[in-house]
Amino acid sequence: MSAPGPRPVRRIVDWVLGLTLIGVGIVGGFVPILQGWVFILAGLAVLSSHSRWARAILDRLKGYGRKLRTKVSERRNRD
């Protein structure tokens, strides 16, 4: 039987990186220099391969982004 590969280590690194990015994003919401939402989205993207809740939140935000993009393009075409 072979030893497990880097998968457990990768999972731990992804969780630490994802939660760190989300934490920086939350702090960035209060600090005017940082764009917090960018870090939150990046953290959710990293965690989405390991967590159902992160995938669900990311998918919901993607849906909002698609709706917003559609509304903006409809307005541009109207004007």
ABEGO torsion letter per residue (X at the ends): XBBBBAAAAAAAAAAAAAAAAAAAAAAAAABAABBAAAAAAAAAAAAAAABAAAAAAAAAAAAAAAAAAAAAAAAAAAX
